[in-house]
Amino acid sequence: MNGEQARRGELLEKVREYKMPQAAQDILAANPPLIIAGITASGKNSVVRILAETSEFRHVITHTTRPPRDEAEDTHEFHFVSDEQMLALVDSQAMIEVKQVHRDNVYGTSIKAYKEVIDSGHKPVLIIDIQGVEDINRYITNLRPYFLIPPSFEDWMRMLDKRGHMSHSERLRRMHSARDELERVLRNEHFSLIINRDISQTAKMIASGGHDQAAQHKNRETVQLLIERLKTL
C-alpha cells in the first residue's frame, strides 16, 4: 500500500468514527439550518441558488475530496480539498458532519463555513446527503429537512446527463447511492418530500416553510417507483 492509499484508508476510517463536536452542536442549536437533501442531480444546487437570490438564506459551502469535473465547475458550491486536507479538518474536529458518499469520496460541512454564513447576517442552508441529515437529527431533533425528488426516472436521467461527463463506473455508483438514499428516506419520517418539477416554485415553497401534508403520500409513491426502476438496472 502506497502513501496515498494509506492516507485514504486513514481518512475513511476516521470519517466513519466521527462524532459531532460540542462546538458544532452549540452553533446548530443557536442557529438552526434549513436542510436540503436529495439524490444526485435532483436540482439541489439550482434551488439553493434561487433561494440565495430571493431570500435571506445562503448556502454553507461543502468541503469535498471529489475533484472538480472540469475547470469551470463552480467553486461557490464546493471547497475542493485533498485527502490530506480533509484528514486535517477531521483530526481537528473542525467539521459539523462528514461522510463518505458515492462509495469513494468524502463530503462534509465545516464549522468555519457555517459561521461565515451566520456572521454575514444570513440564514444557513445545508445541502447534505441523507447520512449527514441523520447525524444532525441525532443532536437537533426539531428540524424538518426537505428531500428533493425528480418527477420521474426519465426526467432524472435527463438531469443526470446535464451534469457533464462522468465515467460509467461513477454513474453506476451514483445510481447505487440514489437507490440507498431513496430507501432510507422512506424509513425516515422527518423528511418533507418535494417533487422538483419547477426549480423556482420549489425554492418558493421551501423559503415559505411550506409542507404539503396531503401531497406526502403521493410523493412517497413517486419515491417507490424510482426505487423499483433502479432495481432493474
N, C-alpha and C positions, 0 to 999 in steps of 0.2 A: 504493500500500500504506500503510495507516494504522499508527500506532504499535503497536497491539495485534497486528496481523498480523505486523509486523516482529519483534516480541518473540517471538511463537510460532515464527516461522521460525528465529530465532537459537537458541531453546531446542532445537528438534528437531534442528538441525544439531549442536549440542554434545552432545546425548544420543547421537546416532549415533557420535560420535567418543570418547565417554567410556571411559576405561580405569580399572580398579580401582586406587586409590592404595595405596601400601605400607602405610599405617596400617590400611586395611581388610583387606589380606591378612594382616597380623600378628594382628589380632583374631580373624579367622576361623580361622587356624591354631591359635591358643591356645584358642579356644572354638568348636569346630565346631558348626554349626547342624543342627537337624532341618529338612529342607526338605519342604514340601508344595506340590505344583503340581496343576493340573487345569484342565479347560475351565471356562468361566463356568457358574455355577450347578451345580457338581458337589458342593457341600457342604463346601468347604474351611474356610470360617469356622466353620461349625457343628461340624466335627470338632475344630478348634483350641480352641473354647470348652470342649468336654468335656475335652480334654487339660489345659487350664488348671485345671479343677475337680478333676481326678482324678490329676494327676501334677506333676512339678517343671517341666514345660515351660510357657513363656509366649510369647505372640505378640509379635514385633517389629513394631510398628505401621508400616504402609506409608504413605509420602507419595504423594499423587496430585493431579494437576491436574483430575481429574474432579470436577464439582460434586456435592454431596450430592443424592440422588434426592428426598429430602424432608427436612423439618426434624427428623424423628425418627430419621434414619439414624445408626447407632451410630458415634460418633467414637472409640470404643475400637478400631475396626477400621482406621480411616484417619486420617491427618493431611491434611486438605483444604487445599491451598495454591494460590496463584495461579501463573500462568506466571512472573511476575517473581520470586516467592519460590523457585520450583523452579530457575530460572536461577541465582539467587544460591547455592543449595546446590551446583549442578553446578560453577559457577565456582570455588568454594572447595574443591572435591574433598571434599565432606562426605558423599558417597554411596558405599555399598558397590557397588551396582549400580543402574542406572536405564535404563528402556526406554520406548519408545513402544508402547502397547498398544491394540488395537481401533482402530488407524489414527489416532486423533485425541487421545488422552490419554496423559499420561506418568505412570508409576508407578516408585517406587524405594524403596530401603531406606537409611536414613541410618546413619552410624557412631554418631551420638549415640543414636538409638533402640535400636540393638543393644547398646551399652554399658549403657544403662539397665536392660535385662533382666538382663545379667550382674551388674551392681552390686547388683541386688535379690536375688541369690542363686539365680536360676532359670536353667534351660537355654533357650536361644533357639530359637524356631520361626520360620522364614521362610515366608510364603505369597507365592510369586512365580511369575511366568509362566515358560514354558519357555526364553525367551531369557535371562532372568536366571539360571536354573539353568545353562544352558550357559556363561555368563560365569563363574560361580563355579567350575564344574568345570575351567575352564582353570587355576585357581590352587590349588584344593583338590580333589585328584583322588580321594580315598578316600571321598567321600560317596556315599550311595545314596539319592537323593531318591524320595519317594513321589508318584505321579501318580494322582489320583482320577478314576474313570470312572463315569458313571451306568449303571445296569443295562441300559437300553435307550433308544432315541430317544424313545419315548413318555414314559418316566419323566423324561427330561431336559427335555422340553417342559413337563411339569407343574412341575418345579423352576424352570425359567426364568420361567414365569408368576407364580410366587410372589415373584419379585424386585420386583414392583411395576411401575408404569407405565414403559415406555420407548418411545421413538418407533420407528416401523417401520424407519427408517434405522439406528438404534442396534442394534436387534435383528439386522438383517442383518449389520452389522459384527461383532457378537459371534459370530454363526454362522460367518461367514467366518474369523474368528480361531480359532474352535474347530477347524475343519477343518485349518487350517495347523498348529495345535498337535498335533493327533492324528497328522498325517502325520509331524511331526518326532519325536514320542515313539517312533514305530515304528522310527525310524532311530537312536535313542539307547539303547544297552544299559545305561546307568547306572540307568535308572528301574526302580523296583518298582511294577508296576501293581496297583491295588486297585479292585475293583468296589464302589462305595459303596452297598450295599444297606441297611445299617443304620448310622447315624452312631455310635452307642455302640460297636458291635462294631469298626467301622473305627478309632475312636480307641484302643480297647483293643489292637488288633493293632499299630498304629503305636507306641504307648507301650512295648510289649514288644519292639520291634525286629523284629517278625515279617516274614518274607519267604517266602511260599509259592511255592517254585520250580516245583512241579508245576502251580500254577494260572496261571503266567505265559503259557503258550501259549494257554490258553483266553481269558485276559483280552485278549491281543493280537488274538484273533479278534473279540472284542466291539468293540475299537477300530476294526478294519477295517469292521465292519458300520456303525458310526456314520459313518465316512468315506463309505462308499458311499451311505448315506441323505442325507448333506449334499450330495453331488454332484448329487442330483436336485432340489435347491431352487433 
